[in-house]
Amino acid sequence: MGVRGFPHCLEPAKTFLYVATAPVCSQRLQGSWLRIRDLRPYVLLGSGNTVDFKRNYNRGNVLATDSTSKKVSTRNKAQESHGIRPNPPEAYVSCFSIPLSPTELRESQQRYLATPEYKYGLMARLLFWTASKVFPQGRSFEFFAFVELVARVPYMAWEHVGHIAQTQNHRDHSFDRKIQDRVLLARDEQDNELWHLLIMEEFLDKSGYRRRWFFDRAFPQLLSVIYYHLSWLLYVIKPQWSYQLNSDFEDHAMRQYALFVEENPEFDATSWESAYRGDYGFHVTVGDMLRQVAVDEEQHKDHSEDYIRRGARFSRTTG
């Protein structure tokens, strides 16, 4: 049996109702309807060339040793007596914060081009077919602006699920911290995709591209709404499906960027001047910037595949 006498088989349905009503119902009202204690957040430990996100930040927790305790006590007394401000909390370190060198970027591009494609899932193939019809010209900055607008959506859905889990498990402090780690990673991935989107839109502005009202404005927004609900619905039913869909999407994007640079060798002779260099990375050429975007997509893919390997549901023991 599940929560409060409900069978386990009904718990996905309760989660579905909770998320579906989130935009219009207060958390207090939702909580009176549904008690979801089995949303089990995970913490992603990177493998290979990914980053260990289990603790990318430290909120000042001190190891319980005599020496450190005495130091902290002395420091606190000094702060109280002299009115010294305490040190600020350490900031979260993005796993996308260190760009690769030009040599590393070229090696990564060649690896992507040499890796054979695998058969994507049905939902992913439908998305790619739709994109090919909307942008028959193929790989272009307007195509990638569309891709990056949609790419942020799954991370928004997963962050939403994390907040629901925090609401239902706020008394379990250790568990809530693990949920917060997952939320931070989802935000980090959203921000990375946002810089991709803004950079592609900047290229369109500079080129004087005339946006089509439906295909460049209305349709991407509509598809994003559909993709958002599809992502969390798959997550509620079986989280591996949601992560696999995102892995397929990011693998396809990674390959498209690598091919885009190969098809346009002039990018390596074009300097990259952008208002977002300080936010994204000081790459010298447009070619290297696009290769870095491809590397980021690979990281997004690796994160999703790591979650698939670790199991779908969240865990209080392993994160």
C-alpha positions in Angstrom: 0.0 0.0 0.0 1.1 3.6 -0.7 0.7 6.8 1.3 -2.3 6.9 3.6 -3.8 3.7 2.4 -3.4 4.4 -1.4 -1.9 1.6 -3.4 1.6 2.3 -4.8 0.2 2.1 -8.4 -1.7 5.3 -7.8 1.2 7.4 -6.6 2.3 8.4 -10.1 -1.3 9.6 -10.7 -1.2 11.7 -7.5 2.1 13.2 -8.6 0.6 14.0 -12.0 -2.3 15.9 -10.3 0.0 17.7 -8.0 2.2 19.0 -10.8 -0.6 19.7 -13.1 -2.4 21.9 -10.6 0.7 23.7 -9.3 0.2 26.9 -11.4 -3.3 27.5 -10.1 -3.4 26.0 -6.6 -1.6 27.0 -3.5 0.8 24.6 -2.0 -1.3 24.4 1.2 -4.4 23.4 -0.7 -2.4 20.9 -2.8 -0.9 19.4 0.3 -4.3 18.8 1.7 -5.2 16.8 -1.3 -2.0 14.9 -1.9 0.8 13.7 0.4 3.6 12.8 -1.9 6.4 11.5 0.3 7.9 9.2 -2.3 9.4 11.8 -4.7 13.0 10.7 -4.3 15.5 13.2 -5.5 18.9 12.2 -6.7 22.3 13.8 -6.6 24.4 13.4 -9.7 28.0 12.4 -9.5 29.8 13.1 -12.7 31.7 10.4 -14.5 34.4 10.7 -17.2 34.7 14.4 -18.2 31.8 15.5 -16.1 31.9 17.2 -12.8 31.0 15.9 -9.3 28.1 18.1 -8.3 27.2 16.4 -5.1 28.7 19.3 -3.2 29.8 22.1 -5.5 29.3 24.6 -2.6 29.7 24.7 1.1 27.4 26.5 3.5 30.0 26.8 6.2 29.6 23.4 7.8 32.6 22.8 10.1 34.0 19.4 10.9 33.5 18.5 14.5 37.1 18.5 15.6 38.6 20.2 18.7 41.0 22.4 16.7 38.4 23.7 14.2 35.8 24.2 16.9 38.2 26.4 18.9 39.2 28.4 15.8 35.5 29.0 14.8 34.7 29.9 18.4 37.6 32.4 18.5 36.6 33.9 15.2 33.0 34.3 16.2 33.9 36.0 19.4 36.1 38.4 17.5 33.3 39.2 15.1 30.9 39.9 17.9 33.2 42.1 19.8 34.5 44.1 16.8 31.3 44.1 14.7 33.1 42.3 11.9 30.9 40.9 9.1 31.0 37.1 8.7 32.4 35.6 5.5 29.7 35.3 2.8 28.6 31.7 1.9 30.6 30.1 -0.9 29.0 30.4 -4.3 27.8 27.5 -6.3 30.4 26.6 -8.9 28.9 26.0 -12.4 30.0 22.8 -14.1 30.1 24.8 -17.3 32.4 27.6 -16.0 35.7 26.4 -17.5 35.9 26.6 -21.3 38.2 24.2 -23.2 41.2 25.3 -25.2 41.1 25.5 -29.0 43.0 22.2 -29.3 40.7 20.5 -26.9 37.6 21.9 -28.7 38.8 20.6 -32.1 39.6 17.2 -30.7 36.1 17.0 -29.2 34.5 18.0 -32.6 36.4 15.3 -34.4 35.3 12.8 -31.8 31.6 13.8 -32.3 31.9 13.5 -36.1 33.5 10.1 -35.8 31.0 8.6 -33.4 28.2 6.7 -35.2 24.7 7.8 -34.5 22.4 5.5 -32.6 18.6 5.2 -33.1 16.8 7.8 -31.2 13.5 7.3 -29.4 10.1 7.9 -31.0 9.5 11.2 -29.2 12.9 12.5 -30.1 12.5 11.5 -33.8 9.2 13.4 -33.9 10.9 16.5 -32.5 13.7 16.3 -35.0 11.2 15.7 -37.9 9.3 18.8 -36.8 12.4 20.9 -36.7 13.4 19.8 -40.2 10.0 20.9 -41.6 10.1 24.3 -39.8 13.7 24.9 -40.9 14.1 23.2 -44.3 17.4 25.1 -44.8 18.9 22.9 -42.2 21.7 23.9 -39.9 21.7 27.7 -39.4 21.7 30.3 -36.6 17.9 30.5 -36.8 17.7 26.7 -36.5 19.9 26.7 -33.4 18.0 29.6 -31.8 14.9 27.4 -32.1 16.8 24.4 -30.7 18.1 26.4 -27.7 14.7 27.9 -26.8 13.3 24.3 -26.5 16.4 22.8 -24.9 15.9 24.7 -21.6 12.5 23.2 -21.0 13.3 19.7 -19.4 15.5 21.4 -16.8 12.7 23.7 -15.9 10.4 20.7 -15.4 12.9 18.8 -13.3 13.5 21.8 -11.1 9.8 22.1 -10.6 9.6 18.5 -9.5 12.5 19.2 -7.1 10.6 22.1 -5.5 7.5 19.9 -5.0 9.7 17.3 -3.3 11.2 20.0 -1.0 7.7 21.1 -0.1 6.7 17.6 0.9 9.9 16.7 2.7 11.0 20.0 4.3 11.3 18.4 7.8 13.9 16.0 6.6 16.9 18.3 6.4 19.4 15.9 5.0 17.0 14.8 2.3 16.1 18.4 1.5 19.8 19.3 1.0 20.1 16.5 -1.5 17.0 17.8 -3.3 18.6 21.3 -3.3 21.7 19.9 -5.0 19.5 18.6 -7.8 17.7 21.9 -8.1 21.0 23.7 -8.3 22.1 21.5 -11.1 18.9 22.0 -13.0 19.2 25.8 -12.7 22.8 25.6 -13.8 21.8 23.7 -17.0 19.0 26.1 -17.7 21.4 29.1 -17.4 23.9 27.4 -19.8 21.2 26.8 -22.4 20.1 30.4 -21.9 23.5 31.7 -22.9 23.4 29.5 -26.0 20.0 31.0 -26.9 21.1 34.6 -26.4 24.2 34.1 -28.4 22.2 32.6 -31.4 19.7 35.4 -31.2 22.6 37.9 -31.2 23.8 36.4 -34.5 20.4 36.8 -36.0 20.1 40.4 -34.9 23.5 41.2 -36.4 22.7 39.4 -39.7 19.4 41.3 -40.1 17.4 38.1 -40.2 13.7 38.8 -40.5 11.9 36.6 -38.1 8.7 34.8 -39.3 5.9 35.5 -36.9 4.6 31.9 -36.7 7.6 29.7 -37.2 10.2 31.9 -35.4 8.0 33.3 -32.7 4.7 31.6 -32.0 5.6 28.0 -32.9 8.7 27.6 -30.7 6.8 29.0 -27.7 4.0 26.5 -28.4 6.4 23.6 -28.8 8.2 24.6 -25.6 4.9 24.4 -23.6 4.2 21.0 -25.1 7.7 19.7 -24.4 7.6 21.0 -20.8 4.5 19.0 -20.0 5.8 16.0 -21.9 9.0 16.1 -19.9 7.4 16.1 -16.5 4.6 13.7 -17.5 7.3 11.2 -18.6 9.1 11.8 -15.3 6.0 11.1 -13.3 5.3 7.9 -15.2 8.9 6.7 -15.5 11.7 9.1 -15.0 14.1 7.2 -17.2 11.9 8.1 -20.2 12.2 11.8 -19.5 16.0 11.6 -19.1 16.4 9.4 -22.2 14.4 11.9 -24.3 16.7 14.7 -23.1 19.8 12.6 -23.8 18.6 12.0 -27.3 17.8 15.7 -27.8 21.3 16.8 -26.5 23.1 14.1 -28.5 21.4 15.3 -31.7 22.3 19.0 -30.9 25.9 18.1 -30.2 26.3 16.5 -33.6 24.5 19.3 -35.4 26.8 21.9 -33.9 29.9 19.8 -34.9 28.6 19.5 -38.5 27.7 23.2 -38.6 31.3 24.2 -37.9 32.7 21.6 -40.4 30.4 22.9 -43.1 31.5 26.5 -42.5 35.3 26.7 -42.3 35.1 30.5 -42.5 34.0 30.4 -38.8 37.6 29.7 -37.8 38.7 32.9 -39.5 35.9 35.0 -38.0 36.6 36.6 -34.6 33.8 36.3 -32.1 32.7 39.7 -30.8 29.7 39.4 -28.4 28.1 41.1 -25.5 28.0 37.7 -23.8 31.7 36.9 -23.9 32.1 37.7 -20.2 29.2 35.4 -19.4 30.0 32.5 -21.6 33.8 32.5 -22.3 36.4 34.5 -24.1 36.6 32.4 -27.2 38.6 34.0 -30.0 36.7 32.7 -33.1 33.1 31.8 -33.9 34.2 28.3 -34.7 35.6 27.7 -31.2 32.6 29.2 -29.6 30.3 26.8 -31.5 32.5 23.9 -30.6 32.2 24.9 -27.0 28.5 24.8 -27.3 28.7 21.3 -28.7 30.8 20.3 -25.7 28.2 21.8 -23.4 25.5 19.7 -25.1 27.6 16.6 -24.5 27.7 17.4 -20.8 24.0 17.8 -20.7 23.7 14.4 -22.4 26.1 12.8 -19.9 24.2 14.2 -16.9 21.0 12.6 -18.1 22.6 9.3 -18.8 24.2 9.3 -15.4 20.7 9.7 -13.9 19.5 6.8 -16.0 22.3 4.6 -14.8 21.8 5.5 -11.1 18.1 4.7 -11.1 15.0 6.8 -11.8 13.6 7.6 -8.4 15.1 9.9 -5.8 16.8 8.2 -2.8 17.3 9.4 0.8 20.5 7.3 1.1 22.3 7.9 -2.2 20.8 11.2 -3.2 
